Amino acid sequence: MKLIEDFSDYPMVVDNQAIDRQNYIRYRMGRLKHELWLKSRKSKDTVYVDEYDNFIIQQLNLGNTCYFGSAGYYVEDLIDNLTVIEEWPVVKTFYPKAIIIKNRKEIGDLFPNYFNNFVIINNRGDQWHNIEDWKENIKNYTRAMAPGCLFFYSFRDTQTVLWNRLKENHYDYFYNFGKSLEEFGLHIVWHDIQFAVKEKDGAGNYDVLENPDTTNGNIKFIFKYE
Amino acid sequence: MPKNIEVIPSKNLYKWAKNFKRIQDRFYDNKFKLRRLKQIEDFIKLNGYKNVYHIEEVRLDLEIPVAVDSNNADLILVTDQGYSRYPLTGIIEKINKLLLLCPNLYLCLNRHYLNIDNKKLSYAVPEDYQQAITFWLQTELKDNAMVVDISRDYIDYGKSFTWSCPDRHYYIRKL
């Protein structure tokens, strides 16, 4: 029996049917809003969203909107001129209009200075990098942004690497990260950074809840691209 | 015709986490094992523990001699991700309570959850986050327990099954 440490240490099952199925499951595990799409498509007259989705919809600029890596097809009936971009080819099987890319540079190549809104909601593929690579991703997104574009970016602090949670003030760490994006022309116009509040209950126990809003991310920014 | 918008609350992810590992296992055939799970099994076997009280959240399917009652355990094993979501003081309180039940504890913590409520420690810790976690445990438990870090030294880029079995492993023995 082989001992493994990492996803890539051992080959996944390879028959085509299994690949499609496992890619769909893996995609779903990382794209929580897909569930809203499944729910909405069963209804003739209702689209289901959560509070943060509703907040975003209220804030959008007129014009072209991109949802990247966020299962954005769930808001298709609510947003005009929507472009859904994903990295997983399996998305094409259930949402043929999706644009599938292999790397983030393609977004700017395909849509130079095109989008008036750019939305990324808890796309785990963005965070599991060292901070230089993470910022390089964001720099690539800006190539697809028109001047004045609003960039809605949210993620979870628990899925970021190479920082010391016992040493750094969490709020300062992530707010400073947001401020550092000014080098790419992205200026914070709104932010909401929240962490769990832990207090003992009547029995003297703490809850085991995660940080707020595991679906959208407990760290949310709106940047304006100028 | 324009559709109505209905705003619904989000779910907390940990509530569906119990089968997370079994779902991941299906992506592979059955000829592999996570090294860190084998490490737990070997630790228990090679040190002769016969009654292990296992506190788990994600089902790990470990091959270990399980005790149904913590009072009869010769080792308490914690792989429950929820322990890492307690505040730092809460984790130490939990450890001390478990050590009163059994003097031997194998504790697994998920580095990405620790200090979830953003509290400042009153003392300096090492720059290396992994060493900082060990330093924190050893400092807080120095009067009543010995803490041995038996984890692997690596950077976790989210590909290491940490949400199945937490990555930081400690053997803690009551003094």
Boltz contact constraints between the chains, C-beta under 6 A:
constraints:
  - contact:
      token1: [A, 1]
      token2: [B, 31]
      max_distance: 6.0
  - contact:
      token1: [A, 1]
      token2: [B, 33]
      max_distance: 6.0
  - contact:
      token1: [A, 2]
      token2: [B, 32]
      max_distance: 6.0
  - contact:
      token1: [A, 3]
      token2: [B, 33]
      max_distance: 6.0
  - contact:
      token1: [A, 3]
      token2: [B, 35]
      max_distance: 6.0
  - contact:
      token1: [A, 3]
      token2: [B, 38]
      max_distance: 6.0
  - contact:
      token1: [A, 4]
      token2: [B, 32]
      max_distance: 6.0
  - contact:
      token1: [A, 5]
      token2: [B, 35]
      max_distance: 6.0
  - contact:
      token1: [A, 5]
      token2: [B, 160]
      max_distance: 6.0
  - contact:
      token1: [A, 6]
      token2: [B, 159]
      max_distance: 6.0
  - contact:
      token1: [A, 6]
      token2: [B, 160]
      max_distance: 6.0
  - contact:
      token1: [A, 7]
      token2: [B, 159]
      max_distance: 6.0
  - contact:
      token1: [A, 10]
      token2: [B, 28]
      max_distance: 6.0
  - contact:
      token1: [A, 10]
      token2: [B, 32]
      max_distance: 6.0
  - contact:
      token1: [A, 12]
      token2: [B, 27]
      max_distance: 6.0
  - contact:
      token1: [A, 12]
      token2: [B, 28]
      max_distance: 6.0
  - contact:
      token1: [A, 22]
      token2: [B, 27]
      max_distance: 6.0
  - contact:
      token1: [A, 45]
      token2: [B, 3]
      max_distance: 6.0
  - contact:
      token1: [A, 45]
      token2: [B, 4]
      max_distance: 6.0
  - contact:
      token1: [A, 46]
      token2: [B, 4]
      max_distance: 6.0
  - contact:
      token1: [A, 46]
      token2: [B, 6]
      max_distance: 6.0
  - contact:
      token1: [A, 47]
      token2: [B, 3]
      max_distance: 6.0
  - contact:
      token1: [A, 47]
      token2: [B, 5]
      max_distance: 6.0
  - contact:
      token1: [A, 48]
      token2: [B, 6]
      max_distance: 6.0
  - contact:
      token1: [A, 48]
      token2: [B, 8]
      max_distance: 6.0
  - contact:
      token1: [A, 50]
      token2: [B, 10]
      max_distance: 6.0
  - contact:
      token1: [A, 51]
      token2: [B, 7]
      max_distance: 6.0
  - contact:
      token1: [A, 54]
      token2: [B, 7]
      max_distance: 6.0
  - contact:
      token1: [A, 77]
      token2: [B, 3]
      max_distance: 6.0
  - contact:
      token1: [A, 128]
      token2: [B, 157]
      max_distance: 6.0
  - contact:
      token1: [A, 128]
      token2: [B, 158]
      max_distance: 6.0
  - contact:
      token1: [A, 158]
      token2: [B, 112]
      max_distance: 6.0
  - contact:
      token1: [A, 158]
      token2: [B, 113]
      max_distance: 6.0
  - contact:
      token1: [A, 161]
      token2: [B, 157]
      max_distance: 6.0
  - contact:
      token1: [A, 164]
      token2: [B, 129]
      max_distance: 6.0
  - contact:
      token1: [A, 164]
      token2: [B, 132]
      max_distance: 6.0
  - contact:
      token1: [A, 165]
      token2: [B, 114]
      max_distance: 6.0
  - contact:
      token1: [A, 165]
      token2: [B, 115]
      max_distance: 6.0
  - contact:
      token1: [A, 166]
      token2: [B, 115]
      max_distance: 6.0
  - contact:
      token1: [A, 166]
      token2: [B, 125]
      max_distance: 6.0
  - contact:
      token1: [A, 166]
      token2: [B, 132]
      max_distance: 6.0
  - contact:
      token1: [A, 166]
      token2: [B, 136]
      max_distance: 6.0
  - contact:
      token1: [A, 167]
      token2: [B, 125]
      max_distance: 6.0
  - contact:
      token1: [A, 170]
      token2: [B, 118]
      max_distance: 6.0
  - contact:
      token1: [A, 195]
      token2: [B, 117]
      max_distance: 6.0
  - contact:
      token1: [A, 195]
      token2: [B, 118]
      max_distance: 6.0
  - contact:
      token1: [A, 196]
      token2: [B, 116]
      max_distance: 6.0
  - contact:
      token1: [A, 196]
      token2: [B, 117]
      max_distance: 6.0
  - contact:
      token1: [A, 198]
      token2: [B, 87]
      max_distance: 6.0
  - contact:
      token1: [A, 198]
      token2: [B, 117]
      max_distance: 6.0
  - contact:
      token1: [A, 206]
      token2: [B, 86]
      max_distance: 6.0
  - contact:
      token1: [A, 206]
      token2: [B, 90]
      max_distance: 6.0
  - contact:
      token1: [A, 208]
      token2: [B, 82]
      max_distance: 6.0
  - contact:
      token1: [A, 208]
      token2: [B, 85]
      max_distance: 6.0
  - contact:
      token1: [A, 210]
      token2: [B, 14]
      max_distance: 6.0
  - contact:
      token1: [A, 214]
      token2: [B, 12]
      max_distance: 6.0
  - contact:
      token1: [A, 214]
      token2: [B, 13]
      max_distance: 6.0
  - contact:
      token1: [A, 215]
      token2: [B, 10]
      max_distance: 6.0
